[in-house]
Amino acid sequence: MRSSGWVTWRSAWTQALYGPSGFYRTEQPHEHFRTSAHVSPVFAMAIVSLVRRLGLGAVTDYGAGSGELLGQIEASAPDLHLNGIELRGRPAALPPSINWSLPTDTGSRSGRPSLLIANELLDNIPCDVVERDPHDVLRLVEIEPSTGKQRLGEPACADVMSWIEEWWPCERVGQRAEVGLSRDELWADICSRPDFELCIAVDFGHLRESRPGWTTLSSYRRGRSAEVTLDGRHDVTAHVAFDSVAARVSGRLWTQRDMLRQLGVDARRPPLAQASEEPAAYVRALARATQAAELTAIPGLGSFFWLLSSYRQSLPAS
């Protein structure tokens, strides 16, 4: 149920996703959108390849949904210690070997060096929206969730104005921007925890030189894009200002296409001669290549950013 009264976008968005009747407490996210983990087990195998390359023994999935990614990792690497972090209760079909915990408990619980991955998490972290008014004042945008009406509220605080000036200049009257401070702070907190040797955020986003002139807020329900709706029945997302997040944690950015290629994901079709010599193997290889092509397509999932953040591991150059 939508609340009444005027509130900031961040407050309304938080309630719509994470309140008692919010989307991530009452809906099944996989019924509304697909992530790379839903496209193919090839994505999970790439994560395993990175874990092996770094000599790690555990994987934590922050914002694990229904556990799809962890289930695929477990199928190909049963020796790894796996932990899902999610607001929802443990999925009934999750293999018993996979741990499940709340966001307040992010330890790997294994004593093993761990990789943390957050696949399409940051776009769902609510943030404030600001607009430049006719008097050249940067103001928070407020919304009345019960009607969807919007208005300009209080002037932005110093921290918000500083972030906007550095990362998303809002110079024209009527121009809006999404304030990424909440995403920066969450990711910095996660990366600072001693359980994780390497933290990876995978999501859609933009950089300062290509910021949109308006907000990127959108909603999804049953696989379809919809007008932004704060009713608890729709997902609500916004693109991530990845350069800001990366600067906060001294991380390195890759595109998904480049990172997956580094990890051995090959979208090339198998040789046609294999179709007559080994038809079953050819069909399997063709299916993997088709899935790899979707994961690395630009525009598409291949345009997603991978942010690698670590205080202990030596990161590959982007």
Secondary structure per residue as TSV (DSSP state, phi and psi in degrees):
chain	resnum	aa	ss	phi	psi
A	1	M	-	360.0	136.8
A	2	R	-	-76.9	140.5
A	3	S	-	-79.8	162.0
A	4	S	-	-106.3	164.8
A	5	G	S	93.9	163.5
A	6	W	-	-88.2	129.1
A	7	V	E	-139.9	165.5
A	8	T	E	-69.0	159.7
A	9	W	H	-57.7	-40.9
A	10	R	H	-61.5	-42.7
A	11	S	H	-65.6	-45.9
A	12	A	H	-65.1	-41.3
A	13	W	H	-65.0	-43.4
A	14	T	H	-60.2	-44.6
A	15	Q	H	-64.1	-40.3
A	16	A	H	-66.9	-31.6
A	17	L	H	-96.3	-40.0
A	18	Y	H	-122.4	0.8
A	19	G	S	-67.8	176.5
A	20	P	T	-54.2	-33.3
A	21	S	T	-111.4	23.9
A	22	G	-	-74.7	164.7
A	23	F	H	-55.0	-46.1
A	24	Y	H	-81.6	2.3
A	25	R	H	-108.4	-19.9
A	26	T	H	-121.1	-20.9
A	27	E	S	-103.6	164.2
A	28	Q	-	-99.8	102.8
A	29	P	G	-53.5	-36.5
A	30	H	G	-65.3	-14.5
A	31	E	G	-81.4	-9.0
A	32	H	T	-115.5	-23.9
A	33	F	-	-157.4	159.6
A	34	R	-	-111.1	137.0
A	35	T	-	-108.7	178.8
A	36	S	H	-58.6	-32.6
A	37	A	H	-66.7	-27.4
A	38	H	H	-80.3	-24.7
A	39	V	H	-68.1	-44.2
A	40	S	-	-168.9	148.1
A	41	P	H	-64.1	-11.9
A	42	V	H	-57.1	-36.0
A	43	F	H	-62.4	-46.4
A	44	A	H	-63.8	-38.4
A	45	M	H	-65.4	-32.2
A	46	A	H	-66.8	-39.3
A	47	I	H	-62.0	-43.6
A	48	V	H	-61.3	-41.1
A	49	S	H	-59.3	-41.9
A	50	L	H	-66.9	-41.6
A	51	V	H	-59.7	-43.9
A	52	R	H	-65.2	-41.2
A	53	R	H	-61.6	-35.9
A	54	L	H	-90.3	-4.5
A	55	G	T	70.4	32.8
A	56	L	-	-93.2	162.7
A	57	G	-	-120.9	3.4
A	58	A	E	-150.7	153.9
A	59	V	E	-132.7	132.3
A	60	T	E	-116.5	128.6
A	61	D	E	-104.1	110.1
A	62	Y	E	-91.0	119.1
A	63	G	T	81.1	55.2
A	64	A	-	-79.1	-4.4
A	65	G	T	62.5	-121.3
A	66	S	T	-100.8	11.2
A	67	G	S	84.5	17.1
A	68	E	H	-59.8	-48.0
A	69	L	H	-63.7	-44.5
A	70	L	H	-64.8	-38.0
A	71	G	H	-62.1	-39.5
A	72	Q	H	-69.5	-38.8
A	73	I	H	-64.4	-42.5
A	74	E	H	-61.7	-36.3
A	75	A	H	-66.7	-32.3
A	76	S	H	-100.3	-17.4
A	77	A	-	-143.7	70.5
A	78	P	T	-66.1	-12.6
A	79	D	T	-79.3	-16.0
A	80	L	S	-77.4	143.5
A	81	H	E	-83.2	126.1
A	82	L	E	-121.6	140.2
A	83	N	E	-140.5	129.6
A	84	G	E	-103.6	137.1
A	85	I	E	-116.4	122.0
A	86	E	-	-160.7	149.9
A	87	L	S	-69.0	-32.8
A	88	R	S	-78.3	162.9
A	89	G	-	-68.6	168.9
A	90	R	-	-62.1	128.5
A	91	P	-	-63.6	138.9
A	92	A	T	-62.2	-33.5
A	93	A	T	-87.6	0.3
A	94	L	S	-69.1	132.5
A	95	P	-	-54.9	139.4
A	96	P	T	-63.1	-19.3
A	97	S	T	-74.0	-12.4
A	98	I	S	-93.7	125.4
A	99	N	E	-76.0	156.4
A	100	W	E	-140.1	129.5
A	101	S	E	-147.2	170.3
A	102	L	-	-86.5	162.2
A	103	P	T	-58.9	-22.3
A	104	T	T	-76.4	-7.4
A	105	D	-	-131.2	88.8
A	106	T	-	-101.4	14.6
A	107	G	-	-72.1	149.5
A	108	S	-	-75.4	-20.6
A	109	R	S	61.7	17.8
A	110	S	S	-119.3	-18.8
A	111	G	S	75.6	3.7
A	112	R	S	-97.1	148.5
A	113	P	-	-57.9	131.0
A	114	S	E	-124.2	147.0
A	115	L	E	-102.8	134.2
A	116	L	E	-108.8	132.2
A	117	I	E	-123.1	137.0
A	118	A	E	-123.7	96.6
A	119	N	E	-93.4	111.2
A	120	E	T	57.1	50.9
A	121	L	-	-100.1	-49.9
A	122	L	G	-63.4	-30.3
A	123	D	G	-66.2	-17.4
A	124	N	G	-101.0	8.8
A	125	I	S	-87.1	113.3
A	126	P	-	-60.8	145.7
A	127	C	-	-140.6	163.3
A	128	D	-	-74.8	155.6
A	129	V	E	-118.0	136.8
A	130	V	E	-124.7	159.0
A	131	E	E	-143.8	143.5
A	132	R	E	-83.3	121.3
A	133	D	-	-89.3	173.6
A	134	P	T	-62.5	-15.1
A	135	H	T	-98.8	14.2
A	136	D	S	67.3	28.1
A	137	V	-	-104.5	132.7
A	138	L	E	-84.5	119.3
A	139	R	E	-121.9	149.2
A	140	L	E	-69.4	140.2
A	141	V	E	-90.4	131.7
A	142	E	E	-108.5	154.3
A	143	I	E	-135.0	147.5
A	144	E	E	-101.1	99.3
A	145	P	T	-56.6	-31.2
A	146	S	T	-69.6	-22.5
A	147	T	T	-120.0	-20.2
A	148	G	T	82.7	-0.1
A	149	K	E	-69.1	149.7
A	150	Q	E	-128.7	156.1
A	151	R	E	-154.7	166.7
A	152	L	E	-86.3	133.8
A	153	G	E	-107.8	-138.2
A	154	E	E	-69.6	154.6
A	155	P	E	-59.0	145.1
A	156	A	-	-65.3	148.8
A	157	C	-	-75.4	173.0
A	158	A	H	-62.2	-40.4
A	159	D	H	-62.6	-42.4
A	160	V	H	-65.6	-45.0
A	161	M	H	-62.5	-38.3
A	162	S	H	-65.0	-43.0
A	163	W	H	-63.9	-44.5
A	164	I	H	-61.5	-43.8
A	165	E	H	-60.9	-39.2
A	166	E	H	-82.0	-38.2
A	167	W	H	-113.5	-27.5
A	168	W	S	-146.6	71.3
A	169	P	-	-52.6	130.2
A	170	C	-	-120.2	82.5
A	171	E	-	-99.4	-24.7
A	172	R	S	-92.7	145.9
A	173	V	T	-60.3	130.8
A	174	G	T	88.8	-8.1
A	175	Q	-	-74.7	141.2
A	176	R	E	-118.4	160.1
A	177	A	E	-151.7	154.0
A	178	E	E	-96.9	129.9
A	179	V	-	-89.0	113.1
A	180	G	T	-84.0	11.5
A	181	L	H	-57.2	-40.7
A	182	S	H	-64.5	-36.5
A	183	R	H	-69.3	-44.3
A	184	D	H	-56.9	-45.9
A	185	E	H	-68.1	-42.6
A	186	L	H	-62.7	-47.4
A	187	W	H	-66.9	-37.3
A	188	A	H	-63.2	-38.8
A	189	D	H	-64.6	-45.0
A	190	I	H	-61.5	-45.8
A	191	C	H	-68.2	-21.0
A	192	S	T	-83.1	-8.1
A	193	R	S	-79.0	139.8
A	194	P	T	-72.3	-11.0
A	195	D	T	-69.7	-21.9
A	196	F	E	-114.2	123.2
A	197	E	E	-75.3	-34.2
A	198	L	E	-145.5	134.0
A	199	C	E	-117.8	133.8
A	200	I	E	-127.3	124.7
A	201	A	E	-107.7	126.0
A	202	V	E	-117.8	124.6
A	203	D	E	-168.7	170.5
A	204	F	-	-88.1	144.4
A	205	G	E	-170.3	-165.1
A	206	H	E	-150.9	167.4
A	207	L	-	-116.6	166.8
A	208	R	G	-55.6	-40.0
A	209	E	G	-72.8	-8.8
A	210	S	G	-132.2	30.5
A	211	R	-	-62.9	143.5
A	212	P	-	-71.9	160.3
A	213	G	S	-84.0	-4.4
A	214	W	S	-141.5	177.5
A	215	T	-	-72.6	160.5
A	216	T	-	-107.7	13.4
A	217	L	-	-56.5	136.1
A	218	S	E	-153.1	162.4
A	219	S	E	-125.2	155.2
A	220	Y	E	-137.5	142.9
A	221	R	E	-150.6	129.6
A	222	R	T	54.1	39.4
A	223	G	T	80.6	3.1
A	224	R	E	-116.6	139.8
A	225	S	E	-70.7	142.5
A	226	A	E	-140.4	165.0
A	227	E	S	-58.6	142.7
A	228	V	-	-56.1	121.6
A	229	T	-	-133.1	126.6
A	230	L	-	-106.6	48.7
A	231	D	S	-101.7	1.8
A	232	G	S	83.4	-6.2
A	233	R	S	-106.1	-6.5
A	234	H	S	-118.4	141.4
A	235	D	E	-70.0	145.8
A	236	V	E	-128.2	122.1
A	237	T	E	-133.3	165.8
A	238	A	-	-153.4	146.4
A	239	H	-	-60.1	154.3
A	240	V	E	-99.2	132.0
A	241	A	E	-79.2	84.8
A	242	F	H	-68.6	-30.8
A	243	D	H	-66.1	-33.3
A	244	S	H	-66.9	-45.5
A	245	V	H	-62.2	-43.8
A	246	A	H	-62.8	-40.4
A	247	A	H	-64.4	-33.6
A	248	R	H	-66.4	-31.3
A	249	V	H	-116.5	10.0
A	250	S	T	53.9	43.7
A	251	G	-	-92.1	173.0
A	252	R	E	-119.7	141.3
A	253	L	E	-107.2	136.8
A	254	W	E	-128.2	158.8
A	255	T	E	-83.7	156.2
A	256	Q	H	-61.2	-38.5
A	257	R	H	-56.9	-50.3
A	258	D	H	-66.5	-40.0
A	259	M	H	-67.5	-44.4
A	260	L	H	-66.3	-36.2
A	261	R	H	-63.6	-39.6
A	262	Q	H	-60.4	-29.8
A	263	L	T	-95.8	12.6
A	264	G	T	91.1	10.8
A	265	V	-	-78.9	118.7
A	266	D	-	-118.5	117.9
A	267	A	-	-94.0	5.5
A	268	R	-	-71.3	138.7
A	269	R	-	-69.8	146.3
A	270	P	-	-67.6	157.3
A	271	P	-	-60.9	137.8
A	272	L	T	-60.5	-30.4
A	273	A	T	-59.5	-26.7
A	274	Q	H	-66.4	-24.2
A	275	A	H	-60.7	-35.8
A	276	S	H	-90.1	-30.2
A	277	E	H	-81.4	-42.8
A	278	E	S	-137.9	74.1
A	279	P	H	-58.4	-40.4
A	280	A	H	-66.9	-43.5
A	281	A	H	-64.9	-36.1
A	282	Y	H	-63.7	-43.7
A	283	V	H	-62.7	-42.0
A	284	R	H	-64.7	-43.9
A	285	A	H	-66.4	-37.0
A	286	L	H	-65.9	-39.4
A	287	A	H	-63.5	-42.6
A	288	R	H	-64.0	-40.9
A	289	A	H	-64.8	-38.7
A	290	T	H	-64.5	-43.2
A	291	Q	H	-65.8	-41.1
A	292	A	H	-63.1	-36.9
A	293	A	H	-63.2	-39.8
A	294	E	H	-67.6	-38.6
A	295	L	H	-68.0	-25.2
A	296	T	H	-113.2	7.2
A	297	A	-	-68.3	137.6
A	298	I	T	-126.4	120.0
A	299	P	T	-70.9	158.9
A	300	G	T	135.0	-154.3
A	301	L	G	-62.8	-27.8
A	302	G	G	-64.7	-18.5
A	303	S	G	-82.7	-11.2
A	304	F	-	-59.6	153.0
A	305	F	E	-93.1	144.6
A	306	W	E	-112.5	119.5
A	307	L	E	-104.7	114.9
A	308	L	E	-101.0	124.3
A	309	S	E	-131.0	127.3
A	310	S	-	-157.9	143.3
A	311	Y	S	-103.2	-1.3
A	312	R	S	-127.3	-33.5
A	313	Q	S	-87.3	150.2
A	314	S	-	-83.3	118.0
A	315	L	-	-89.9	146.1
A	316	P	-	-68.1	148.1
A	317	A	-	-69.1	140.9
A	318	S	-	-87.5	360.0
